[in-house]
């Protein structure tokens, strides 16, 4: 299934490069570093701006963005293509951390329903961005 509009996934700050827009929703980031390790020439936390989509091919960048477990990163290609939801949906509790989910998701948040393809949901109960994980479990020493 393809989401009806790729733009509904583009939350947060947007970075435009040749053939692609990358969106970063900072409160959703759990610092898994899949982006930094996947394309360090694009995702450089020491640089400003920290996302430089012109430093990689759009297709390669889309593949790395789709590895982001939290859903903090999303992409929209110039063709209108965005990430396809994983089938079947998977739910994986991460050791001493959040629940990672991938699929065709509708998540209820305090702001209303949100369409999503990837998310990490809080298990410790202390996140200030519920239902999403914000990394508080690490700060408070929560263990599962």
MODELLER restraints for C-alpha pairs under 7 A, 6 or more apart:
rsr = mdl.restraints
at = mdl.atoms
rsr.add(forms.Gaussian(group=physical.xy_distance, feature=features.Distance(at['CA:1:A'], at['CA:84:A']), mean=6.82, stdev=0.5))
rsr.add(forms.Gaussian(group=physical.xy_distance, feature=features.Distance(at['CA:1:A'], at['CA:85:A']), mean=6.86, stdev=0.5))
rsr.add(forms.Gaussian(group=physical.xy_distance, feature=features.Distance(at['CA:2:A'], at['CA:84:A']), mean=5.67, stdev=0.5))
rsr.add(forms.Gaussian(group=physical.xy_distance, feature=features.Distance(at['CA:6:A'], at['CA:76:A']), mean=6.07, stdev=0.5))
rsr.add(forms.Gaussian(group=physical.xy_distance, feature=features.Distance(at['CA:6:A'], at['CA:80:A']), mean=6.81, stdev=0.5))
rsr.add(forms.Gaussian(group=physical.xy_distance, feature=features.Distance(at['CA:6:A'], at['CA:81:A']), mean=6.82, stdev=0.5))
rsr.add(forms.Gaussian(group=physical.xy_distance, feature=features.Distance(at['CA:6:A'], at['CA:82:A']), mean=5.36, stdev=0.5))
rsr.add(forms.Gaussian(group=physical.xy_distance, feature=features.Distance(at['CA:9:A'], at['CA:74:A']), mean=6.50, stdev=0.5))
rsr.add(forms.Gaussian(group=physical.xy_distance, feature=features.Distance(at['CA:9:A'], at['CA:116:A']), mean=6.75, stdev=0.5))
rsr.add(forms.Gaussian(group=physical.xy_distance, feature=features.Distance(at['CA:10:A'], at['CA:23:A']), mean=5.29, stdev=0.5))
rsr.add(forms.Gaussian(group=physical.xy_distance, feature=features.Distance(at['CA:10:A'], at['CA:74:A']), mean=6.14, stdev=0.5))
rsr.add(forms.Gaussian(group=physical.xy_distance, feature=features.Distance(at['CA:11:A'], at['CA:23:A']), mean=6.13, stdev=0.5))
rsr.add(forms.Gaussian(group=physical.xy_distance, feature=features.Distance(at['CA:11:A'], at['CA:24:A']), mean=6.75, stdev=0.5))
rsr.add(forms.Gaussian(group=physical.xy_distance, feature=features.Distance(at['CA:11:A'], at['CA:25:A']), mean=5.61, stdev=0.5))
rsr.add(forms.Gaussian(group=physical.xy_distance, feature=features.Distance(at['CA:12:A'], at['CA:23:A']), mean=5.95, stdev=0.5))
rsr.add(forms.Gaussian(group=physical.xy_distance, feature=features.Distance(at['CA:12:A'], at['CA:24:A']), mean=5.20, stdev=0.5))
rsr.add(forms.Gaussian(group=physical.xy_distance, feature=features.Distance(at['CA:12:A'], at['CA:25:A']), mean=4.18, stdev=0.5))
rsr.add(forms.Gaussian(group=physical.xy_distance, feature=features.Distance(at['CA:12:A'], at['CA:26:A']), mean=6.94, stdev=0.5))
rsr.add(forms.Gaussian(group=physical.xy_distance, feature=features.Distance(at['CA:13:A'], at['CA:23:A']), mean=5.52, stdev=0.5))
rsr.add(forms.Gaussian(group=physical.xy_distance, feature=features.Distance(at['CA:13:A'], at['CA:24:A']), mean=5.28, stdev=0.5))
rsr.add(forms.Gaussian(group=physical.xy_distance, feature=features.Distance(at['CA:13:A'], at['CA:25:A']), mean=6.50, stdev=0.5))
rsr.add(forms.Gaussian(group=physical.xy_distance, feature=features.Distance(at['CA:14:A'], at['CA:21:A']), mean=6.52, stdev=0.5))
rsr.add(forms.Gaussian(group=physical.xy_distance, feature=features.Distance(at['CA:14:A'], at['CA:22:A']), mean=5.65, stdev=0.5))
rsr.add(forms.Gaussian(group=physical.xy_distance, feature=features.Distance(at['CA:14:A'], at['CA:23:A']), mean=4.30, stdev=0.5))
rsr.add(forms.Gaussian(group=physical.xy_distance, feature=features.Distance(at['CA:14:A'], at['CA:24:A']), mean=6.40, stdev=0.5))
rsr.add(forms.Gaussian(group=physical.xy_distance, feature=features.Distance(at['CA:15:A'], at['CA:21:A']), mean=5.63, stdev=0.5))
rsr.add(forms.Gaussian(group=physical.xy_distance, feature=features.Distance(at['CA:15:A'], at['CA:22:A']), mean=5.14, stdev=0.5))
rsr.add(forms.Gaussian(group=physical.xy_distance, feature=features.Distance(at['CA:15:A'], at['CA:23:A']), mean=6.22, stdev=0.5))
rsr.add(forms.Gaussian(group=physical.xy_distance, feature=features.Distance(at['CA:15:A'], at['CA:51:A']), mean=6.82, stdev=0.5))
rsr.add(forms.Gaussian(group=physical.xy_distance, feature=features.Distance(at['CA:15:A'], at['CA:53:A']), mean=6.83, stdev=0.5))
rsr.add(forms.Gaussian(group=physical.xy_distance, feature=features.Distance(at['CA:16:A'], at['CA:22:A']), mean=6.37, stdev=0.5))
rsr.add(forms.Gaussian(group=physical.xy_distance, feature=features.Distance(at['CA:16:A'], at['CA:53:A']), mean=6.47, stdev=0.5))
rsr.add(forms.Gaussian(group=physical.xy_distance, feature=features.Distance(at['CA:17:A'], at['CA:53:A']), mean=4.78, stdev=0.5))
rsr.add(forms.Gaussian(group=physical.xy_distance, feature=features.Distance(at['CA:17:A'], at['CA:54:A']), mean=4.70, stdev=0.5))
rsr.add(forms.Gaussian(group=physical.xy_distance, feature=features.Distance(at['CA:18:A'], at['CA:54:A']), mean=6.05, stdev=0.5))
rsr.add(forms.Gaussian(group=physical.xy_distance, feature=features.Distance(at['CA:18:A'], at['CA:58:A']), mean=6.81, stdev=0.5))
rsr.add(forms.Gaussian(group=physical.xy_distance, feature=features.Distance(at['CA:19:A'], at['CA:58:A']), mean=5.80, stdev=0.5))
rsr.add(forms.Gaussian(group=physical.xy_distance, feature=features.Distance(at['CA:19:A'], at['CA:77:A']), mean=5.67, stdev=0.5))
rsr.add(forms.Gaussian(group=physical.xy_distance, feature=features.Distance(at['CA:19:A'], at['CA:78:A']), mean=4.73, stdev=0.5))
rsr.add(forms.Gaussian(group=physical.xy_distance, feature=features.Distance(at['CA:20:A'], at['CA:58:A']), mean=5.63, stdev=0.5))
rsr.add(forms.Gaussian(group=physical.xy_distance, feature=features.Distance(at['CA:20:A'], at['CA:75:A']), mean=6.73, stdev=0.5))
rsr.add(forms.Gaussian(group=physical.xy_distance, feature=features.Distance(at['CA:20:A'], at['CA:76:A']), mean=5.68, stdev=0.5))
rsr.add(forms.Gaussian(group=physical.xy_distance, feature=features.Distance(at['CA:20:A'], at['CA:77:A']), mean=4.35, stdev=0.5))
rsr.add(forms.Gaussian(group=physical.xy_distance, feature=features.Distance(at['CA:20:A'], at['CA:78:A']), mean=5.55, stdev=0.5))
rsr.add(forms.Gaussian(group=physical.xy_distance, feature=features.Distance(at['CA:21:A'], at['CA:75:A']), mean=5.54, stdev=0.5))
rsr.add(forms.Gaussian(group=physical.xy_distance, feature=features.Distance(at['CA:21:A'], at['CA:76:A']), mean=5.22, stdev=0.5))
rsr.add(forms.Gaussian(group=physical.xy_distance, feature=features.Distance(at['CA:21:A'], at['CA:77:A']), mean=6.41, stdev=0.5))
rsr.add(forms.Gaussian(group=physical.xy_distance, feature=features.Distance(at['CA:22:A'], at['CA:73:A']), mean=6.88, stdev=0.5))
rsr.add(forms.Gaussian(group=physical.xy_distance, feature=features.Distance(at['CA:22:A'], at['CA:74:A']), mean=5.74, stdev=0.5))
rsr.add(forms.Gaussian(group=physical.xy_distance, feature=features.Distance(at['CA:22:A'], at['CA:75:A']), mean=4.48, stdev=0.5))
rsr.add(forms.Gaussian(group=physical.xy_distance, feature=features.Distance(at['CA:22:A'], at['CA:76:A']), mean=6.66, stdev=0.5))
rsr.add(forms.Gaussian(group=physical.xy_distance, feature=features.Distance(at['CA:23:A'], at['CA:73:A']), mean=5.58, stdev=0.5))
rsr.add(forms.Gaussian(group=physical.xy_distance, feature=features.Distance(at['CA:23:A'], at['CA:74:A']), mean=5.25, stdev=0.5))
rsr.add(forms.Gaussian(group=physical.xy_distance, feature=features.Distance(at['CA:23:A'], at['CA:75:A']), mean=6.17, stdev=0.5))
rsr.add(forms.Gaussian(group=physical.xy_distance, feature=features.Distance(at['CA:24:A'], at['CA:72:A']), mean=5.48, stdev=0.5))
rsr.add(forms.Gaussian(group=physical.xy_distance, feature=features.Distance(at['CA:24:A'], at['CA:73:A']), mean=4.77, stdev=0.5))
rsr.add(forms.Gaussian(group=physical.xy_distance, feature=features.Distance(at['CA:24:A'], at['CA:74:A']), mean=6.85, stdev=0.5))
rsr.add(forms.Gaussian(group=physical.xy_distance, feature=features.Distance(at['CA:25:A'], at['CA:72:A']), mean=4.73, stdev=0.5))
rsr.add(forms.Gaussian(group=physical.xy_distance, feature=features.Distance(at['CA:25:A'], at['CA:73:A']), mean=6.50, stdev=0.5))
rsr.add(forms.Gaussian(group=physical.xy_distance, feature=features.Distance(at['CA:26:A'], at['CA:72:A']), mean=6.30, stdev=0.5))
rsr.add(forms.Gaussian(group=physical.xy_distance, feature=features.Distance(at['CA:27:A'], at['CA:134:A']), mean=6.68, stdev=0.5))
rsr.add(forms.Gaussian(group=physical.xy_distance, feature=features.Distance(at['CA:28:A'], at['CA:70:A']), mean=6.16, stdev=0.5))
rsr.add(forms.Gaussian(group=physical.xy_distance, feature=features.Distance(at['CA:28:A'], at['CA:71:A']), mean=6.74, stdev=0.5))
rsr.add(forms.Gaussian(group=physical.xy_distance, feature=features.Distance(at['CA:28:A'], at['CA:72:A']), mean=4.82, stdev=0.5))
rsr.add(forms.Gaussian(group=physical.xy_distance, feature=features.Distance(at['CA:28:A'], at['CA:132:A']), mean=6.64, stdev=0.5))
rsr.add(forms.Gaussian(group=physical.xy_distance, feature=features.Distance(at['CA:28:A'], at['CA:133:A']), mean=6.97, stdev=0.5))
rsr.add(forms.Gaussian(group=physical.xy_distance, feature=features.Distance(at['CA:28:A'], at['CA:134:A']), mean=6.33, stdev=0.5))
rsr.add(forms.Gaussian(group=physical.xy_distance, feature=features.Distance(at['CA:29:A'], at['CA:70:A']), mean=6.06, stdev=0.5))
rsr.add(forms.Gaussian(group=physical.xy_distance, feature=features.Distance(at['CA:29:A'], at['CA:72:A']), mean=5.07, stdev=0.5))
rsr.add(forms.Gaussian(group=physical.xy_distance, feature=features.Distance(at['CA:29:A'], at['CA:134:A']), mean=6.84, stdev=0.5))
rsr.add(forms.Gaussian(group=physical.xy_distance, feature=features.Distance(at['CA:30:A'], at['CA:70:A']), mean=6.50, stdev=0.5))
rsr.add(forms.Gaussian(group=physical.xy_distance, feature=features.Distance(at['CA:30:A'], at['CA:134:A']), mean=5.88, stdev=0.5))
rsr.add(forms.Gaussian(group=physical.xy_distance, feature=features.Distance(at['CA:30:A'], at['CA:135:A']), mean=5.57, stdev=0.5))
rsr.add(forms.Gaussian(group=physical.xy_distance, feature=features.Distance(at['CA:34:A'], at['CA:67:A']), mean=6.28, stdev=0.5))
rsr.add(forms.Gaussian(group=physical.xy_distance, feature=features.Distance(at['CA:34:A'], at['CA:68:A']), mean=5.86, stdev=0.5))
rsr.add(forms.Gaussian(group=physical.xy_distance, feature=features.Distance(at['CA:35:A'], at['CA:43:A']), mean=6.18, stdev=0.5))
rsr.add(forms.Gaussian(group=physical.xy_distance, feature=features.Distance(at['CA:35:A'], at['CA:64:A']), mean=5.99, stdev=0.5))
rsr.add(forms.Gaussian(group=physical.xy_distance, feature=features.Distance(at['CA:35:A'], at['CA:65:A']), mean=6.40, stdev=0.5))
rsr.add(forms.Gaussian(group=physical.xy_distance, feature=features.Distance(at['CA:35:A'], at['CA:68:A']), mean=6.57, stdev=0.5))
rsr.add(forms.Gaussian(group=physical.xy_distance, feature=features.Distance(at['CA:36:A'], at['CA:43:A']), mean=4.99, stdev=0.5))
rsr.add(forms.Gaussian(group=physical.xy_distance, feature=features.Distance(at['CA:36:A'], at['CA:44:A']), mean=6.45, stdev=0.5))
rsr.add(forms.Gaussian(group=physical.xy_distance, feature=features.Distance(at['CA:38:A'], at['CA:64:A']), mean=5.87, stdev=0.5))
rsr.add(forms.Gaussian(group=physical.xy_distance, feature=features.Distance(at['CA:41:A'], at['CA:55:A']), mean=6.17, stdev=0.5))
rsr.add(forms.Gaussian(group=physical.xy_distance, feature=features.Distance(at['CA:42:A'], at['CA:51:A']), mean=5.46, stdev=0.5))
rsr.add(forms.Gaussian(group=physical.xy_distance, feature=features.Distance(at['CA:42:A'], at['CA:52:A']), mean=4.71, stdev=0.5))
rsr.add(forms.Gaussian(group=physical.xy_distance, feature=features.Distance(at['CA:42:A'], at['CA:53:A']), mean=5.69, stdev=0.5))
rsr.add(forms.Gaussian(group=physical.xy_distance, feature=features.Distance(at['CA:42:A'], at['CA:55:A']), mean=5.53, stdev=0.5))
rsr.add(forms.Gaussian(group=physical.xy_distance, feature=features.Distance(at['CA:42:A'], at['CA:56:A']), mean=6.76, stdev=0.5))
rsr.add(forms.Gaussian(group=physical.xy_distance, feature=features.Distance(at['CA:43:A'], at['CA:50:A']), mean=5.79, stdev=0.5))
rsr.add(forms.Gaussian(group=physical.xy_distance, feature=features.Distance(at['CA:43:A'], at['CA:51:A']), mean=4.85, stdev=0.5))
rsr.add(forms.Gaussian(group=physical.xy_distance, feature=features.Distance(at['CA:43:A'], at['CA:52:A']), mean=6.66, stdev=0.5))
rsr.add(forms.Gaussian(group=physical.xy_distance, feature=features.Distance(at['CA:44:A'], at['CA:50:A']), mean=5.01, stdev=0.5))
rsr.add(forms.Gaussian(group=physical.xy_distance, feature=features.Distance(at['CA:44:A'], at['CA:51:A']), mean=6.53, stdev=0.5))
rsr.add(forms.Gaussian(group=physical.xy_distance, feature=features.Distance(at['CA:62:A'], at['CA:75:A']), mean=6.15, stdev=0.5))
rsr.add(forms.Gaussian(group=physical.xy_distance, feature=features.Distance(at['CA:65:A'], at['CA:73:A']), mean=5.81, stdev=0.5))
rsr.add(forms.Gaussian(group=physical.xy_distance, feature=features.Distance(at['CA:65:A'], at['CA:74:A']), mean=6.06, stdev=0.5))
rsr.add(forms.Gaussian(group=physical.xy_distance, feature=features.Distance(at['CA:65:A'], at['CA:75:A']), mean=6.85, stdev=0.5))
rsr.add(forms.Gaussian(group=physical.xy_distance, feature=features.Distance(at['CA:66:A'], at['CA:74:A']), mean=6.97, stdev=0.5))
rsr.add(forms.Gaussian(group=physical.xy_distance, feature=features.Distance(at['CA:66:A'], at['CA:83:A']), mean=6.95, stdev=0.5))
rsr.add(forms.Gaussian(group=physical.xy_distance, feature=features.Distance(at['CA:69:A'], at['CA:100:A']), mean=6.72, stdev=0.5))
rsr.add(forms.Gaussian(group=physical.xy_distance, feature=features.Distance(at['CA:69:A'], at['CA:118:A']), mean=6.27, stdev=0.5))
rsr.add(forms.Gaussian(group=physical.xy_distance, feature=features.Distance(at['CA:69:A'], at['CA:119:A']), mean=6.28, stdev=0.5))
rsr.add(forms.Gaussian(group=physical.xy_distance, feature=features.Distance(at['CA:69:A'], at['CA:120:A']), mean=6.60, stdev=0.5))
rsr.add(forms.Gaussian(group=physical.xy_distance, feature=features.Distance(at['CA:70:A'], at['CA:118:A']), mean=6.12, stdev=0.5))
rsr.add(forms.Gaussian(group=physical.xy_distance, feature=features.Distance(at['CA:70:A'], at['CA:119:A']), mean=4.43, stdev=0.5))
rsr.add(forms.Gaussian(group=physical.xy_distance, feature=features.Distance(at['CA:70:A'], at['CA:120:A']), mean=4.74, stdev=0.5))
rsr.add(forms.Gaussian(group=physical.xy_distance, feature=features.Distance(at['CA:71:A'], at['CA:118:A']), mean=4.88, stdev=0.5))
rsr.add(forms.Gaussian(group=physical.xy_distance, feature=features.Distance(at['CA:71:A'], at['CA:119:A']), mean=5.01, stdev=0.5))
rsr.add(forms.Gaussian(group=physical.xy_distance, feature=features.Distance(at['CA:75:A'], at['CA:82:A']), mean=6.07, stdev=0.5))
rsr.add(forms.Gaussian(group=physical.xy_distance, feature=features.Distance(at['CA:76:A'], at['CA:82:A']), mean=4.97, stdev=0.5))
rsr.add(forms.Gaussian(group=physical.xy_distance, feature=features.Distance(at['CA:85:A'], at['CA:103:A']), mean=4.66, stdev=0.5))
rsr.add(forms.Gaussian(group=physical.xy_distance, feature=features.Distance(at['CA:85:A'], at['CA:104:A']), mean=4.99, stdev=0.5))
rsr.add(forms.Gaussian(group=physical.xy_distance, feature=features.Distance(at['CA:85:A'], at['CA:117:A']), mean=5.09, stdev=0.5))
rsr.add(forms.Gaussian(group=physical.xy_distance, feature=features.Distance(at['CA:86:A'], at['CA:102:A']), mean=5.96, stdev=0.5))
rsr.add(forms.Gaussian(group=physical.xy_distance, feature=features.Distance(at['CA:86:A'], at['CA:103:A']), mean=4.42, stdev=0.5))
rsr.add(forms.Gaussian(group=physical.xy_distance, feature=features.Distance(at['CA:86:A'], at['CA:104:A']), mean=6.88, stdev=0.5))
rsr.add(forms.Gaussian(group=physical.xy_distance, feature=features.Distance(at['CA:87:A'], at['CA:103:A']), mean=5.96, stdev=0.5))
rsr.add(forms.Gaussian(group=physical.xy_distance, feature=features.Distance(at['CA:88:A'], at['CA:103:A']), mean=6.51, stdev=0.5))
rsr.add(forms.Gaussian(group=physical.xy_distance, feature=features.Distance(at['CA:89:A'], at['CA:102:A']), mean=5.47, stdev=0.5))
rsr.add(forms.Gaussian(group=physical.xy_distance, feature=features.Distance(at['CA:89:A'], at['CA:103:A']), mean=4.16, stdev=0.5))
rsr.add(forms.Gaussian(group=physical.xy_distance, feature=features.Distance(at['CA:89:A'], at['CA:104:A']), mean=6.86, stdev=0.5))
rsr.add(forms.Gaussian(group=physical.xy_distance, feature=features.Distance(at['CA:90:A'], at['CA:101:A']), mean=5.52, stdev=0.5))
rsr.add(forms.Gaussian(group=physical.xy_distance, feature=features.Distance(at['CA:90:A'], at['CA:102:A']), mean=5.36, stdev=0.5))
rsr.add(forms.Gaussian(group=physical.xy_distance, feature=features.Distance(at['CA:90:A'], at['CA:103:A']), mean=6.59, stdev=0.5))
rsr.add(forms.Gaussian(group=physical.xy_distance, feature=features.Distance(at['CA:91:A'], at['CA:99:A']), mean=6.71, stdev=0.5))
rsr.add(forms.Gaussian(group=physical.xy_distance, feature=features.Distance(at['CA:91:A'], at['CA:100:A']), mean=5.77, stdev=0.5))
rsr.add(forms.Gaussian(group=physical.xy_distance, feature=features.Distance(at['CA:91:A'], at['CA:101:A']), mean=4.51, stdev=0.5))
rsr.add(forms.Gaussian(group=physical.xy_distance, feature=features.Distance(at['CA:91:A'], at['CA:102:A']), mean=6.84, stdev=0.5))
rsr.add(forms.Gaussian(group=physical.xy_distance, feature=features.Distance(at['CA:92:A'], at['CA:99:A']), mean=5.57, stdev=0.5))
rsr.add(forms.Gaussian(group=physical.xy_distance, feature=features.Distance(at['CA:92:A'], at['CA:100:A']), mean=5.09, stdev=0.5))
rsr.add(forms.Gaussian(group=physical.xy_distance, feature=features.Distance(at['CA:92:A'], at['CA:101:A']), mean=6.36, stdev=0.5))
rsr.add(forms.Gaussian(group=physical.xy_distance, feature=features.Distance(at['CA:93:A'], at['CA:99:A']), mean=4.15, stdev=0.5))
rsr.add(forms.Gaussian(group=physical.xy_distance, feature=features.Distance(at['CA:93:A'], at['CA:100:A']), mean=6.04, stdev=0.5))
rsr.add(forms.Gaussian(group=physical.xy_distance, feature=features.Distance(at['CA:94:A'], at['CA:100:A']), mean=6.73, stdev=0.5))
rsr.add(forms.Gaussian(group=physical.xy_distance, feature=features.Distance(at['CA:95:A'], at['CA:144:A']), mean=6.66, stdev=0.5))
rsr.add(forms.Gaussian(group=physical.xy_distance, feature=features.Distance(at['CA:96:A'], at['CA:142:A']), mean=6.57, stdev=0.5))
rsr.add(forms.Gaussian(group=physical.xy_distance, feature=features.Distance(at['CA:96:A'], at['CA:143:A']), mean=4.53, stdev=0.5))
rsr.add(forms.Gaussian(group=physical.xy_distance, feature=features.Distance(at['CA:96:A'], at['CA:144:A']), mean=4.82, stdev=0.5))
rsr.add(forms.Gaussian(group=physical.xy_distance, feature=features.Distance(at['CA:97:A'], at['CA:123:A']), mean=6.89, stdev=0.5))
rsr.add(forms.Gaussian(group=physical.xy_distance, feature=features.Distance(at['CA:97:A'], at['CA:137:A']), mean=6.43, stdev=0.5))
rsr.add(forms.Gaussian(group=physical.xy_distance, feature=features.Distance(at['CA:98:A'], at['CA:120:A']), mean=5.67, stdev=0.5))
rsr.add(forms.Gaussian(group=physical.xy_distance, feature=features.Distance(at['CA:98:A'], at['CA:121:A']), mean=5.33, stdev=0.5))
rsr.add(forms.Gaussian(group=physical.xy_distance, feature=features.Distance(at['CA:98:A'], at['CA:122:A']), mean=4.96, stdev=0.5))
rsr.add(forms.Gaussian(group=physical.xy_distance, feature=features.Distance(at['CA:98:A'], at['CA:123:A']), mean=5.30, stdev=0.5))
rsr.add(forms.Gaussian(group=physical.xy_distance, feature=features.Distance(at['CA:98:A'], at['CA:133:A']), mean=6.12, stdev=0.5))
rsr.add(forms.Gaussian(group=physical.xy_distance, feature=features.Distance(at['CA:99:A'], at['CA:120:A']), mean=5.36, stdev=0.5))
rsr.add(forms.Gaussian(group=physical.xy_distance, feature=features.Distance(at['CA:99:A'], at['CA:121:A']), mean=5.09, stdev=0.5))
rsr.add(forms.Gaussian(group=physical.xy_distance, feature=features.Distance(at['CA:99:A'], at['CA:122:A']), mean=6.63, stdev=0.5))
rsr.add(forms.Gaussian(group=physical.xy_distance, feature=features.Distance(at['CA:99:A'], at['CA:123:A']), mean=6.69, stdev=0.5))
rsr.add(forms.Gaussian(group=physical.xy_distance, feature=features.Distance(at['CA:100:A'], at['CA:119:A']), mean=5.94, stdev=0.5))
rsr.add(forms.Gaussian(group=physical.xy_distance, feature=features.Distance(at['CA:100:A'], at['CA:120:A']), mean=4.44, stdev=0.5))
rsr.add(forms.Gaussian(group=physical.xy_distance, feature=features.Distance(at['CA:100:A'], at['CA:121:A']), mean=6.51, stdev=0.5))
rsr.add(forms.Gaussian(group=physical.xy_distance, feature=features.Distance(at['CA:101:A'], at['CA:118:A']), mean=5.77, stdev=0.5))
rsr.add(forms.Gaussian(group=physical.xy_distance, feature=features.Distance(at['CA:101:A'], at['CA:119:A']), mean=5.42, stdev=0.5))
rsr.add(forms.Gaussian(group=physical.xy_distance, feature=features.Distance(at['CA:101:A'], at['CA:120:A']), mean=6.24, stdev=0.5))
rsr.add(forms.Gaussian(group=physical.xy_distance, feature=features.Distance(at['CA:102:A'], at['CA:117:A']), mean=5.52, stdev=0.5))
rsr.add(forms.Gaussian(group=physical.xy_distance, feature=features.Distance(at['CA:102:A'], at['CA:118:A']), mean=4.50, stdev=0.5))
rsr.add(forms.Gaussian(group=physical.xy_distance, feature=features.Distance(at['CA:102:A'], at['CA:119:A']), mean=6.66, stdev=0.5))
rsr.add(forms.Gaussian(group=physical.xy_distance, feature=features.Distance(at['CA:103:A'], at['CA:117:A']), mean=5.07, stdev=0.5))
rsr.add(forms.Gaussian(group=physical.xy_distance, feature=features.Distance(at['CA:103:A'], at['CA:118:A']), mean=6.62, stdev=0.5))
rsr.add(forms.Gaussian(group=physical.xy_distance, feature=features.Distance(at['CA:104:A'], at['CA:116:A']), mean=6.56, stdev=0.5))
rsr.add(forms.Gaussian(group=physical.xy_distance, feature=features.Distance(at['CA:104:A'], at['CA:117:A']), mean=5.40, stdev=0.5))
rsr.add(forms.Gaussian(group=physical.xy_distance, feature=features.Distance(at['CA:105:A'], at['CA:115:A']), mean=5.78, stdev=0.5))
rsr.add(forms.Gaussian(group=physical.xy_distance, feature=features.Distance(at['CA:105:A'], at['CA:116:A']), mean=5.02, stdev=0.5))
rsr.add(forms.Gaussian(group=physical.xy_distance, feature=features.Distance(at['CA:105:A'], at['CA:117:A']), mean=5.75, stdev=0.5))
rsr.add(forms.Gaussian(group=physical.xy_distance, feature=features.Distance(at['CA:106:A'], at['CA:113:A']), mean=6.30, stdev=0.5))
rsr.add(forms.Gaussian(group=physical.xy_distance, feature=features.Distance(at['CA:106:A'], at['CA:114:A']), mean=5.51, stdev=0.5))
rsr.add(forms.Gaussian(group=physical.xy_distance, feature=features.Distance(at['CA:106:A'], at['CA:115:A']), mean=4.66, stdev=0.5))
rsr.add(forms.Gaussian(group=physical.xy_distance, feature=features.Distance(at['CA:106:A'], at['CA:116:A']), mean=6.14, stdev=0.5))
rsr.add(forms.Gaussian(group=physical.xy_distance, feature=features.Distance(at['CA:107:A'], at['CA:113:A']), mean=5.56, stdev=0.5))
rsr.add(forms.Gaussian(group=physical.xy_distance, feature=features.Distance(at['CA:107:A'], at['CA:114:A']), mean=5.15, stdev=0.5))
rsr.add(forms.Gaussian(group=physical.xy_distance, feature=features.Distance(at['CA:107:A'], at['CA:115:A']), mean=6.47, stdev=0.5))
rsr.add(forms.Gaussian(group=physical.xy_distance, feature=features.Distance(at['CA:108:A'], at['CA:114:A']), mean=6.26, stdev=0.5))
rsr.add(forms.Gaussian(group=physical.xy_distance, feature=features.Distance(at['CA:109:A'], at['CA:131:A']), mean=6.49, stdev=0.5))
rsr.add(forms.Gaussian(group=physical.xy_distance, feature=features.Distance(at['CA:120:A'], at['CA:132:A']), mean=5.83, stdev=0.5))
rsr.add(forms.Gaussian(group=physical.xy_distance, feature=features.Distance(at['CA:120:A'], at['CA:133:A']), mean=5.76, stdev=0.5))
rsr.add(forms.Gaussian(group=physical.xy_distance, feature=features.Distance(at['CA:121:A'], at['CA:131:A']), mean=5.58, stdev=0.5))
rsr.add(forms.Gaussian(group=physical.xy_distance, feature=features.Distance(at['CA:121:A'], at['CA:132:A']), mean=4.29, stdev=0.5))
rsr.add(forms.Gaussian(group=physical.xy_distance, feature=features.Distance(at['CA:121:A'], at['CA:133:A']), mean=4.98, stdev=0.5))
rsr.add(forms.Gaussian(group=physical.xy_distance, feature=features.Distance(at['CA:122:A'], at['CA:130:A']), mean=6.63, stdev=0.5))
rsr.add(forms.Gaussian(group=physical.xy_distance, feature=features.Distance(at['CA:122:A'], at['CA:131:A']), mean=5.87, stdev=0.5))
rsr.add(forms.Gaussian(group=physical.xy_distance, feature=features.Distance(at['CA:122:A'], at['CA:132:A']), mean=5.29, stdev=0.5))
rsr.add(forms.Gaussian(group=physical.xy_distance, feature=features.Distance(at['CA:122:A'], at['CA:133:A']), mean=4.21, stdev=0.5))
rsr.add(forms.Gaussian(group=physical.xy_distance, feature=features.Distance(at['CA:124:A'], at['CA:137:A']), mean=5.93, stdev=0.5))
rsr.add(forms.Gaussian(group=physical.xy_distance, feature=features.Distance(at['CA:124:A'], at['CA:142:A']), mean=6.45, stdev=0.5))
rsr.add(forms.Gaussian(group=physical.xy_distance, feature=features.Distance(at['CA:126:A'], at['CA:136:A']), mean=6.26, stdev=0.5))
rsr.add(forms.Gaussian(group=physical.xy_distance, feature=features.Distance(at['CA:127:A'], at['CA:133:A']), mean=5.73, stdev=0.5))
rsr.add(forms.Gaussian(group=physical.xy_distance, feature=features.Distance(at['CA:127:A'], at['CA:134:A']), mean=5.48, stdev=0.5))
rsr.add(forms.Gaussian(group=physical.xy_distance, feature=features.Distance(at['CA:127:A'], at['CA:136:A']), mean=5.66, stdev=0.5))
rsr.add(forms.Gaussian(group=physical.xy_distance, feature=features.Distance(at['CA:128:A'], at['CA:134:A']), mean=6.83, stdev=0.5))
